[in-house]
C-alpha cells in the first residue's frame, strides 16, 4: 500500500491546493516538508458521511498535536467549503483542490450513473448516515456526487506510510488504524468508534 503511494506522491507533489478560508495557494508537497501529515481527501464538503467522519477524525487531533503531526482535510471543489468550515466539522487545516488534479492523479474512483445509487444506499453507508443524523448532521446534494476520496499518511520528508483509496462512500480508516500507522499508542477518543462500520484493509 505504501509502495504504491510513493508512485502517486511524486505525481502530486507540485499540485496546488487552495487554503480555506484565506484563499492562499500552496503546493501539496509543502504539507509534509516539515512535519508528518495525515491528509483526508473528502468526497464532497456537503456529504453528511464526510462531515460525520471529519468530526470523528478530529477527535484524535490532540494526539497528533502531541506528536507534531499535521491534520489536513482536502475537498475536491470550492463549493460547500465555506459552510463546512463555518460548521466546524473538522479540527485540522482545510483546503480544496481547484481542478481535482490531485484526485485524478491519485486515481480516486469516480462513480457513474449506474453505480452511484448503489454506493449511497449500501448498508454501511446507511449506518454512517444514521450516525450522522443522530449528531444533527444533514448535509446536502450540492456538488460533485460522483467523486470518492481517500487518505494519505506521509512522513516528514515524503515517505508514504499509508495510501488508502475508498471503494465506496462508506469506506474509511478508523482512528485506531491511523494512530497505529503513526506509531502512536493512545486510546481512541471517539465514543462512537465501536459503532462505525470500517473498511477491511486485508
C-alpha positions, 0 to 999 in steps of 0.5 A: 500500500505504501509502495504504491503511494510513493508512485502517486506522491511524486505525481502530486507533489507540485499540485496546488491546493487552495487554503480555506478560508484565506484563499492562499495557494500552496503546493501539496508537497509543502504539507509534509516538508516539515512535519508528518501529515495525515491528509483526508481527501473528502468526497464532497464538503456537503456529504453528511458521511464526510462531515460525520467522519471529519468530526470523528477524525478530529477527535484524535487531533490532540494526539497528533498535536502531541506528536507534531503531526499535521491534520489536513482535510482536502475537498475536491471543489470550492463549493460547500467549503465555506459552510463546512468550515463555518460548521466546524466539522473538522479540527485540522487545516482545510483546503480544496483542490481547484481542478481535482488534479490531485484526485485524478492523479491519485486515481480516486474512483469516480462513480457513474450513473449506474453505480452511484445509487448503489454506493449511497444506499449500501448498508454501511453507508446507511449506518454512517448516515444514521450516525450522522443524523443522530449528531444533527448532521444533514448535509446536502446534494450540492456538488460533485456526487460522483467523486470518492476520496481517500487518505494519505499518511506521509512522513516528514520528508515524503515517505508514504506510510499509508495510501488508502483509496475508498471503494465506496462512500462508506469506506474509511480508516478508523482512528485506531488504524491511523494512530497505529500507522503513526506509531502512536499508542493512545486510546481512541477518543471517539465514543462512537468508534465501536459503532462505525462500520470500517473498511477491511484493509486485508 
